[in-house]
Amino acid sequence: MSRIEEFKKERERLHKKLMEFASKDMKAFHHLDWQTYQEGALDAKTKQMMGLVASLVLRCDDCITYHLLRCKEEGVNSKELEEALMVALMVGGSIVIPHLRRAVDLWYEIEEENHDR
């Protein structure tokens, strides 16, 4: 199983447990999170890139992985990704660099997986 498949499977397993445990308020927050990334005045592609930038600046590896996968699903190309990564670097500074390295490594893996299909 690839790192991407493992991530998706584990995220789904943990999210299911969380939703079984969650109160109405926690479920409402998760719904708001989902709703935020839907099409609106901004398209979903742009919103996913914004989520990726925020995740890089906050240095949340799970969030970075999730948003990279969603960026690919929304049609982000490598040039657009590079510009989004540059925004994260400018906002977050050099402490973001290790996360950029891992993000690019995962992006190559996502690209490779998509070419194999």
C-alpha positions in Angstrom: 0.0 0.0 0.0 1.4 3.4 -0.9 1.9 6.2 1.5 -1.0 8.0 -0.1 -3.3 5.1 0.3 -2.2 4.5 3.9 -2.9 8.2 4.7 -6.4 8.1 3.2 -7.3 4.8 4.9 -6.0 6.0 8.3 -7.6 9.4 8.0 -11.0 7.8 7.2 -10.7 5.3 10.1 -9.8 8.1 12.6 -12.5 10.4 11.2 -15.1 7.8 11.6 -14.1 7.2 15.3 -14.1 11.0 15.9 -17.6 11.4 14.4 -18.9 8.6 16.6 -17.4 10.4 19.6 -18.2 13.9 18.5 -20.9 16.2 20.0 -23.3 18.2 17.9 -21.0 21.2 18.2 -17.9 19.3 17.0 -19.9 17.9 14.0 -21.1 21.4 13.2 -17.5 22.6 13.1 -16.5 19.8 10.7 -19.5 20.6 8.5 -18.4 24.2 8.4 -14.9 23.1 7.5 -16.3 21.0 4.6 -18.6 23.9 3.5 -15.7 26.4 3.4 -13.9 24.5 0.7 -16.9 24.3 -1.6 -17.3 26.4 -4.7 -18.4 30.0 -4.0 -17.0 33.4 -5.0 -13.7 31.5 -5.0 -13.4 28.2 -6.8 -12.6 25.0 -4.9 -9.1 24.9 -6.5 -8.1 28.3 -5.2 -9.5 27.4 -1.8 -7.5 24.2 -1.6 -4.3 26.1 -2.5 -5.2 28.6 0.3 -5.7 25.7 2.7 -2.3 24.2 1.7 -0.6 27.6 2.3 -2.1 27.9 5.7 -1.2 24.3 6.5 2.4 24.8 5.5 2.7 28.0 7.6 1.1 26.2 10.5 3.4 23.2 9.8 0.6 20.6 10.0 1.9 17.6 8.1 -1.5 15.8 8.0 -3.2 19.0 6.7 -0.5 19.5 4.1 -1.0 15.9 2.8 -4.8 16.3 2.8 -4.6 19.6 0.9 -2.0 18.4 -1.6 -4.3 15.5 -2.4 -7.3 17.8 -2.8 -5.2 20.2 -4.9 -4.5 17.4 -7.3 -8.2 16.4 -7.4 -9.1 20.1 -8.1 -6.6 20.2 -11.1 -3.7 22.2 -9.6 -0.7 21.8 -11.8 3.0 21.9 -10.8 3.5 25.5 -11.8 0.5 26.6 -9.7 1.7 24.5 -6.8 5.2 26.1 -6.9 3.6 29.5 -6.7 1.5 28.5 -3.7 4.6 27.0 -2.0 6.4 30.3 -2.6 3.5 32.2 -0.9 3.8 29.8 2.1 7.6 30.3 2.2 7.2 34.1 2.1 4.5 34.1 4.8 6.0 31.4 7.0 9.7 32.0 6.5 12.6 29.5 6.5 11.0 27.3 9.2 8.6 26.2 6.5 11.4 24.7 4.3 11.3 21.2 5.8 7.6 21.0 5.1 8.1 22.3 1.6 10.6 19.5 1.0 8.1 16.9 2.2 5.3 18.5 0.2 7.3 18.4 -3.0 8.3 14.8 -2.4 4.7 13.8 -1.8 3.6 15.9 -4.9 5.9 13.8 -7.0 4.4 10.6 -5.5 0.9 11.9 -6.2 1.9 12.7 -9.8 3.4 9.3 -10.3 0.4 7.6 -8.8 -1.9 9.5 -11.2 0.2 8.6 -14.2 0.0 4.9 -13.3 -3.8 5.0 -13.6 
